[in-house]
Amino acid sequence: MGDIELRTFSLAKRSIAVGVTGLAVLALTGTAHAAPSKGGAQARAAAPSCVKVKVDRGIISQTAYVTNKCSTTKRVKVRWSFAPDSGCNTLKPGQKFKTKRGLAAQFDGLPLC
């Protein structure tokens, strides 16, 4: 083979390798779908405004304080970006709970569960 033929052959091999690698990355990063929760559509609904949340940022962590100021019992969880969500908490009227995460986390909502 001549120099031009070798360069063309090498370029073709590299192009194929890059294409195959790209397809593999796309296959591995496909969209994941979460399984529906037991609560159905209500699990995604935001808690009513009578459930209050306050997030305090400290030096190395942050804490979300949740208070049920409603007249009925509510089941809520704190949703965080970049950290695990809290568990589902059943709060009677006047009850409180708190959950702590590192500074990388960001408060992302208070859904019913």
MDAnalysis code that builds the backbone (N, CA, C; Angstrom):
import MDAnalysis as mda
import numpy as np

u = mda.Universe.empty(339, n_residues=113, atom_resindex=np.repeat(np.arange(113), 3), trajectory=True)
u.add_TopologyAttr("name", ["N", "CA", "C"] * 113)
u.add_TopologyAttr("resid", np.arange(1, 114))
u.add_TopologyAttr("resname", ["MET", "GLY", "ASP", "ILE", "GLU", "LEU", "ARG", "THR", "PHE", "SER", "LEU", "ALA", "LYS", "ARG", "SER", "ILE", "ALA", "VAL", "GLY", "VAL", "THR", "GLY", "LEU", "ALA", "VAL", "LEU", "ALA", "LEU", "THR", "GLY", "THR", "ALA", "HIS", "ALA", "ALA", "PRO", "SER", "LYS", "GLY", "GLY", "ALA", "GLN", "ALA", "ARG", "ALA", "ALA", "ALA", "PRO", "SER", "CYS", "VAL", "LYS", "VAL", "LYS", "VAL", "ASP", "ARG", "GLY", "ILE", "ILE", "SER", "GLN", "THR", "ALA", "TYR", "VAL", "THR", "ASN", "LYS", "CYS", "SER", "THR", "THR", "LYS", "ARG", "VAL", "LYS", "VAL", "ARG", "TRP", "SER", "PHE", "ALA", "PRO", "ASP", "SER", "GLY", "CYS", "ASN", "THR", "LEU", "LYS", "PRO", "GLY", "GLN", "LYS", "PHE", "LYS", "THR", "LYS", "ARG", "GLY", "LEU", "ALA", "ALA", "GLN", "PHE", "ASP", "GLY", "LEU", "PRO", "LEU", "CYS"])
u.atoms.positions = np.array([
    [0.839, -1.182, 0.000],
    [0.000, 0.000, 0.000],
    [0.880, 1.239, 0.000],
    [0.408, 2.291, -0.662],
    [1.146, 3.540, -0.672],
    [0.820, 4.368, 0.547],
    [1.558, 5.490, 0.710],
    [1.335, 6.378, 1.858],
    [-0.094, 6.909, 1.904],
    [-0.632, 7.279, 0.768],
    [-1.984, 7.840, 0.727],
    [-2.995, 6.775, 1.116],
    [-2.832, 5.552, 0.631],
    [-3.753, 4.472, 0.968],
    [-3.700, 4.144, 2.454],
    [-2.509, 4.144, 3.079],
    [-2.376, 3.864, 4.508],
    [-3.043, 4.953, 5.338],
    [-2.826, 6.215, 4.954],
    [-3.456, 7.324, 5.696],
    [-4.980, 7.231, 5.612],
    [-5.507, 6.927, 4.434],
    [-6.950, 6.809, 4.255],
    [-7.490, 5.652, 5.085],
    [-6.788, 4.519, 5.071],
    [-7.205, 3.350, 5.844],
    [-7.191, 3.660, 7.338],
    [-6.133, 4.314, 7.845],
    [-6.042, 4.674, 9.265],
    [-7.131, 5.655, 9.645],
    [-7.395, 6.619, 8.793],
    [-8.446, 7.601, 9.068],
    [-9.809, 6.912, 9.128],
    [-10.037, 5.964, 8.221],
    [-11.306, 5.231, 8.227],
    [-11.451, 4.414, 9.509],
    [-10.387, 3.755, 9.963],
    [-10.445, 2.975, 11.209],
    [-10.735, 3.879, 12.399],
    [-10.081, 5.043, 12.453],
    [-10.329, 5.975, 13.563],
    [-11.763, 6.478, 13.538],
    [-12.277, 6.790, 12.355],
    [-13.650, 7.286, 12.241],
    [-14.647, 6.240, 12.727],
    [-14.406, 4.989, 12.360],
    [-15.295, 3.908, 12.809],
    [-15.211, 3.755, 14.324],
    [-14.012, 3.811, 14.881],
    [-13.841, 3.674, 16.334],
    [-14.554, 4.796, 17.078],
    [-14.428, 6.016, 16.576],
    [-15.100, 7.159, 17.216],
    [-16.611, 6.991, 17.123],
    [-17.105, 6.555, 15.967],
    [-18.545, 6.356, 15.797],
    [-19.092, 5.297, 16.728],
    [-18.390, 4.171, 16.838],
    [-18.829, 3.087, 17.723],
    [-18.806, 3.547, 19.171],
    [-17.767, 4.267, 19.555],
    [-17.683, 4.791, 20.921],
    [-18.837, 5.749, 21.204],
    [-19.135, 6.610, 20.259],
    [-20.247, 7.549, 20.423],
    [-21.567, 6.838, 20.599],
    [-21.803, 5.788, 19.812],
    [-23.038, 5.018, 19.944],
    [-23.123, 4.328, 21.302],
    [-21.997, 3.820, 21.766],
    [-21.984, 3.167, 23.078],
    [-22.329, 4.155, 24.183],
    [-21.778, 5.356, 24.092],
    [-22.072, 6.390, 25.098],
    [-23.548, 6.740, 25.057],
    [-24.104, 6.904, 23.861],
    [-25.530, 7.217, 23.753],
    [-26.388, 6.098, 24.329],
    [-26.007, 4.860, 24.080],
    [-26.774, 3.731, 24.601],
    [-26.733, 3.685, 26.118],
    [-25.591, 4.009, 26.707],
    [-25.449, 3.948, 28.159],
    [-26.093, 5.118, 28.868],
    [-26.277, 6.236, 28.182],
    [-26.833, 7.425, 28.826],
    [-28.269, 7.672, 28.414],
    [-28.980, 6.643, 28.037],
    [-30.385, 6.786, 27.656],
    [-31.208, 7.287, 28.826],
    [-32.400, 7.728, 28.548],
    [-33.279, 8.270, 29.577],
    [-33.765, 7.155, 30.494],
    [-33.597, 7.354, 31.785],
    [-34.089, 6.385, 32.769],
    [-35.451, 6.849, 33.254],
    [-36.343, 5.925, 33.463],
    [-37.676, 6.254, 33.946],
    [-37.857, 5.675, 35.336],
    [-38.299, 6.522, 36.253],
    [-38.533, 6.066, 37.616],
    [-39.847, 5.300, 37.681],
    [-39.882, 4.325, 38.536],
    [-41.115, 3.563, 38.729],
    [-42.127, 4.446, 39.452],
    [-43.393, 4.359, 39.111],
    [-44.394, 5.176, 39.787],
    [-44.481, 4.815, 41.267],
    [-44.731, 5.806, 42.083],
    [-44.836, 5.564, 43.515],
    [-46.233, 5.072, 43.859],
    [-46.383, 4.590, 45.086],
    [-47.671, 4.061, 45.533],
    [-48.741, 5.141, 45.561],
    [-48.332, 6.393, 45.784],
    [-49.295, 7.475, 45.926],
    [-49.839, 7.999, 44.619],
    [-49.307, 7.565, 43.477],
    [-49.790, 8.020, 42.185],
    [-49.536, 9.499, 41.986],
    [-50.511, 10.193, 41.382],
    [-50.351, 11.608, 41.049],
    [-50.198, 12.463, 42.298],
    [-50.807, 12.059, 43.397],
    [-50.720, 12.843, 44.624],
    [-49.284, 12.902, 45.128],
    [-48.492, 11.871, 44.884],
    [-47.113, 11.840, 45.363],
    [-46.279, 12.937, 44.717],
    [-46.655, 13.372, 43.534],
    [-45.911, 14.423, 42.854],
    [-46.449, 15.806, 43.168],
    [-47.632, 15.899, 43.745],
    [-48.241, 17.185, 44.052],
    [-47.492, 17.867, 45.188],
    [-47.391, 19.168, 45.099],
    [-46.724, 19.931, 46.157],
    [-47.581, 19.949, 47.414],
    [-46.920, 20.016, 48.537],
    [-47.636, 20.127, 49.806],
    [-48.389, 21.456, 49.829],
    [-49.512, 21.515, 50.540],
    [-50.264, 22.778, 50.613],
    [-49.456, 23.857, 51.336],
    [-49.847, 25.084, 51.135],
    [-49.100, 26.215, 51.706],
    [-49.135, 26.250, 53.237],
    [-50.033, 25.489, 53.842],
    [-50.067, 25.456, 55.309],
    [-48.959, 24.564, 55.886],
    [-48.252, 23.828, 55.034],
    [-47.064, 23.093, 55.475],
    [-45.878, 23.992, 55.159],
    [-45.200, 24.428, 56.183],
    [-44.119, 25.413, 56.035],
    [-42.754, 24.734, 56.046],
    [-41.836, 25.253, 55.244],
    [-40.467, 24.748, 55.220],
    [-39.515, 25.934, 55.257],
    [-38.461, 25.776, 56.053],
    [-37.410, 26.789, 56.156],
    [-36.081, 26.050, 56.003],
    [-35.218, 26.540, 55.122],
    [-33.920, 25.914, 54.902],
    [-32.837, 26.852, 55.417],
    [-32.046, 26.348, 56.367],
    [-30.920, 27.106, 56.919],
    [-29.622, 26.524, 56.394],
    [-28.771, 27.362, 55.820],
    [-27.456, 26.936, 55.341],
    [-26.427, 27.225, 56.421],
    [-25.726, 26.183, 56.821],
    [-24.654, 26.335, 57.781],
    [-23.312, 26.397, 57.076],
    [-22.241, 26.160, 57.815],
    [-20.901, 26.210, 57.250],
    [-20.619, 24.966, 56.411],
    [-21.024, 23.793, 56.897],
    [-20.732, 22.558, 56.155],
    [-21.979, 21.770, 55.783],
    [-23.141, 22.228, 56.186],
    [-24.374, 21.513, 55.843],
    [-25.541, 22.486, 55.821],
    [-26.675, 21.976, 55.419],
    [-27.909, 22.762, 55.460],
    [-29.017, 21.882, 56.008],
    [-29.962, 22.517, 56.668],
    [-31.047, 21.793, 57.314],
    [-32.376, 22.373, 56.870],
    [-33.304, 21.475, 56.500],
    [-34.670, 21.893, 56.166],
    [-35.556, 21.571, 57.366],
    [-36.261, 22.575, 57.863],
    [-37.200, 22.424, 58.973],
    [-38.622, 22.494, 58.385],
    [-39.419, 21.471, 58.634],
    [-40.769, 21.399, 58.075],
    [-41.769, 21.380, 59.229],
    [-42.803, 22.221, 59.141],
    [-43.834, 22.309, 60.174],
    [-45.205, 22.200, 59.525],
    [-46.055, 21.340, 60.086],
    [-47.425, 21.220, 59.604],
    [-48.297, 22.200, 60.377],
    [-48.690, 23.275, 59.706],
    [-49.589, 24.260, 60.310],
    [-51.010, 24.098, 59.787],
    [-51.264, 22.957, 59.157],
    [-52.603, 22.646, 58.641],
    [-53.480, 22.092, 59.768],
    [-54.772, 22.012, 59.519],
    [-55.689, 21.460, 60.519],
    [-55.823, 19.943, 60.379],
    [-55.175, 19.355, 59.367],
    [-55.233, 17.909, 59.156],
    [-53.823, 17.338, 59.028],
    [-53.704, 16.028, 59.179],
    [-52.417, 15.337, 59.057],
    [-51.962, 15.359, 57.595],
    [-50.674, 15.574, 57.397],
    [-50.086, 15.601, 56.050],
    [-48.888, 14.669, 55.997],
    [-48.685, 14.024, 54.826],
    [-47.501, 13.187, 54.589],
    [-46.656, 13.900, 53.540],
    [-45.452, 14.302, 53.938],
    [-44.585, 15.066, 53.041],
    [-43.152, 14.555, 53.104],
    [-42.381, 14.918, 52.099],
    [-40.947, 14.648, 52.115],
    [-40.243, 15.854, 51.530],
    [-38.989, 16.039, 51.907],
    [-38.175, 17.120, 51.363],
    [-37.445, 16.563, 50.149],
    [-37.603, 17.234, 49.020],
    [-36.911, 16.833, 47.793],
    [-35.657, 17.688, 47.657],
    [-34.528, 17.025, 47.434],
    [-33.244, 17.695, 47.261],
    [-32.700, 17.414, 45.864],
    [-32.058, 18.396, 45.264],
    [-31.253, 18.171, 44.067],
    [-29.850, 17.873, 44.554],
    [-29.168, 16.957, 43.900],
    [-27.783, 16.602, 44.205],
    [-27.604, 15.920, 45.558],
    [-28.691, 15.338, 46.092],
    [-28.629, 14.582, 47.350],
    [-29.904, 13.746, 47.453],
    [-29.877, 12.697, 48.269],
    [-31.095, 11.886, 48.427],
    [-32.223, 12.676, 49.092],
    [-33.449, 12.402, 48.658],
    [-34.613, 13.026, 49.289],
    [-34.782, 12.455, 50.693],
    [-35.515, 13.178, 51.522],
    [-35.821, 12.649, 52.849],
    [-36.839, 11.527, 52.684],
    [-37.043, 10.795, 53.740],
    [-38.105, 9.799, 53.724],
    [-39.451, 10.505, 53.829],
    [-40.518, 9.751, 53.663],
    [-41.858, 10.300, 53.804],
    [-42.162, 10.445, 55.297],
    [-42.645, 11.603, 55.685],
    [-42.929, 11.887, 57.092],
    [-44.402, 12.213, 57.268],
    [-45.033, 11.568, 58.247],
    [-46.426, 11.844, 58.585],
    [-46.434, 12.864, 59.714],
    [-47.025, 14.012, 59.426],
    [-47.051, 15.101, 60.408],
    [-48.489, 15.426, 60.804],
    [-48.787, 15.271, 62.077],
    [-50.075, 15.708, 62.603],
    [-50.033, 17.233, 62.698],
    [-51.180, 17.874, 62.837],
    [-51.177, 19.331, 62.976],
    [-50.236, 19.783, 64.097],
    [-49.368, 20.724, 63.788],
    [-48.415, 21.248, 64.761],
    [-47.098, 20.481, 64.830],
    [-47.016, 19.298, 64.247],
    [-45.779, 18.514, 64.286],
    [-44.729, 19.070, 63.343],
    [-43.451, 18.762, 63.678],
    [-42.309, 19.231, 62.902],
    [-41.356, 18.080, 62.629],
    [-40.522, 18.246, 61.591],
    [-39.372, 17.359, 61.409],
    [-38.286, 18.156, 60.705],
    [-37.053, 17.649, 60.804],
    [-35.945, 18.308, 60.121],
    [-35.119, 17.256, 59.398],
    [-34.455, 17.696, 58.351],
    [-33.576, 16.826, 57.584],
    [-32.355, 17.633, 57.174],
    [-31.192, 17.004, 57.247],
    [-29.925, 17.705, 57.001],
    [-29.208, 17.076, 55.823],
    [-28.598, 17.910, 54.980],
    [-27.801, 17.472, 53.842],
    [-26.554, 18.343, 53.743],
    [-25.597, 17.899, 52.947],
    [-24.381, 18.666, 52.716],
    [-24.662, 19.905, 51.883],
    [-23.665, 20.779, 51.778],
    [-23.846, 22.044, 51.058],
    [-24.075, 21.866, 49.569],
    [-23.657, 20.740, 48.980],
    [-23.872, 20.540, 47.546],
    [-25.354, 20.380, 47.221],
    [-26.142, 19.918, 48.173],
    [-27.578, 19.720, 47.953],
    [-28.277, 21.068, 47.795],
    [-29.380, 21.037, 47.068],
    [-30.222, 22.226, 46.914],
    [-31.665, 21.826, 47.175],
    [-32.352, 22.607, 47.973],
    [-33.766, 22.333, 48.247],
    [-34.527, 22.397, 46.921],
    [-35.344, 21.363, 46.662],
    [-36.016, 21.270, 45.363],
    [-37.518, 21.061, 45.501],
    [-38.073, 21.236, 46.682],
    [-39.515, 21.144, 46.813],
    [-39.962, 20.320, 48.002],
    [-41.251, 20.398, 48.265],
    [-41.869, 19.699, 49.379],
    [-43.131, 18.993, 48.860],
    [-42.966, 17.809, 48.248],
    [-44.136, 17.118, 47.702],
    [-44.860, 16.290, 48.767],
    [-46.123, 16.036, 48.486],
    [-46.877, 15.076, 49.291],
    [-46.396, 13.679, 48.961],
    [-46.559, 12.767, 49.870],
    [-46.183, 11.378, 49.585],
    [-47.169, 10.425, 50.231],
])
